[in-house]
Amino acid sequence: MATLYLVRHGTADPDEPGLPDEERLLTSPGEEEARLVGKFLGRRVGKPDAVFSSPIRRANKTAAIVAEVCGCPPPVVLEPLLPYADPHDLIPTIESVAQASTVNVLVGHQPHLGRTIGLLLGCDPARFEVVPATVVELDVIRVNPGDAALEARLRSFVTPGLLRLGLVE
């Protein structure tokens, strides 16, 4: 069984006219949130096998901070983690890591993460609003290679408020 940690990037600069969404950076609080996520994951799993990231700057920076705090190599960039990618495009990566029974961190964006969670849990993707710096822990319990219907179990849904207060181990 593999464990996936789906993480939304930390708090980013607000939208600004003329600034492409892809160029928005993490704020200082967003960088601190990423460190808190890394510390949480370090306590929870030690050193994840790999950290994957959307190519967009705010997600990649979040992933880099998480990887550094956890003592992992730099994040691997995955196009299927882009904000409006089809969650089904992420299935081959999830299959691959699930078959290896590993622990992996995937850092991305909303609405993609919410839709991915819905797909993996077999429920309405609109039910999952993932706020910045939230960590969603899933166990992948069934993998049929080539079948888009993976099966996962939700283990935890940790918000940045819980991380800041130190209420989770």
N, C-alpha and C positions, 0 to 999 in steps of 0.2 A: 504494500500500500504506500502511496506517495502522499506527501503533504504539500499543499500549495498555500502560500501566503500572498494574497492579492492586496496590493497597497496602492492607494491613490496618492499621487504626489502631494507634497506639502503645500501650504498656502502660497499662492503666487501673486505677482503684481496684478492689479486690476486691468481689465480691458481698457485700452487707450485707442482713440481714433488714430488711424494711420500705422499702428503697430500690429504686425501680423500676430495672431494668436500663438503661433509656434515660437515666437521670440520672447514671450512673457517669462520672466525669471522668478525664482523663489524669493520670497521676502526673507528678512532675517528671522522672523518667527517661523517661516516655512522651513528654513534650514535647521532650526532647533527642533521642530517637529520630526524632521528626518532623523536627527540624532536620537530622539526618543524612540522612534520606530526601530532603529538599529539596536539600541540598548534592550528594548523589549524582546526583539527576535533573538539577540544574543543570550538572554536569560532563558528564553523559551526553548530554543533549539541548539544553542551553541553557535556553530558555524554552518549556515546553509550551504548546500552543494553548489548552488549558482544563484545569481541575481540577474534578472532580465529586465529590460526597460524599453519603453517607447522611445523613439528617437527625438522626441520633442524635449527641449532644454530643461523645463521644470521637472519633468519625470526623470530624465537622465541624471540631473543633479541630485534629486532625491535618492535615486538608486545608487549613485556613487557614494553618497554619504552613508547610506545603509550598509553597503558593501564594506566600506572602510571601517565602520564601527564594528562590524561582525568579523572582520579579518578575512573577507572574501576577495577574490580577484575582481577587477573592474566589471561593471555590468555588461551583459551581452545585449546589443540592441536588436529589438524585434519589431518589424513593421506591423504585425498583427496586434500590437498593443496601442496603436494610434487611436485617438478618441472616437472616430466614427468607423473604425474597421468592423468587419463582420466577425462576431465572436467565434463563428465556425472556423475561421482562418487560424485561430489559435489552437484548435483541437490537435493537429499533428504534434505541436510542441508539448502539449499537455500529455498526450499519449506517450511520447518519447520519455519524458521524465517520470511518468507514472510507472512505466514498465521497469524502470531502473530502481524503483522504490526509494526515491530521494526526497529531499526537502528543498524546495525552490521558492524564490521570491520573485513575483512579477509586479513591476511598478508601471502604472498606467493612469488612465483618465476616466472621468465620468462623461458620457453615459456608458462607455464601453465596458467598464468593470461591472457595473450593475447588470448589464445584459449578459455578460459572461457568467456571473454568479447565477443568474436565473437559468441560463442554459444548463449549467452543470448540476443545479439542484432540481431541474425539471419543473420550474414554476415560472410565474409571470415576471419577466425581467424588469418591468416597471416598478416592482416592489422594492427594489434595492437601490436606494440613494446612498451613494458612498461619498461622504464629505472628505475634504482634504486630510491626509495623514491618517486615514482609517486603515486598519489591518483586518483582513478577512481571512480566517484560517479554514481551509477545506481539506478533508481527506478524500482522495480519489479512491473509490472502493471498487469500481468496475471499469475495466478498460477493454474495449473491443476494437483492435486496430482497424482503421478505415471507417468506423462507425461514428457518426457525429454525436451519438447518444452516450456520452460518458456518464458515469454516475458518481456523485460526490455527496459528502455529508458535511454540513456546516458544524465546525467545532467552536469557533468564537468569532465575534464581531466587535473589534476593539476600536473605540473612537479616540481621537486625540485628547479629549477631556479626561478620559480614564487614564491615558498615558501620563498626562501632566500631573494628575493627582496621585499617581503611583498605585492605583487601585487594582492593577493586574500584574500577574507574575508570568 
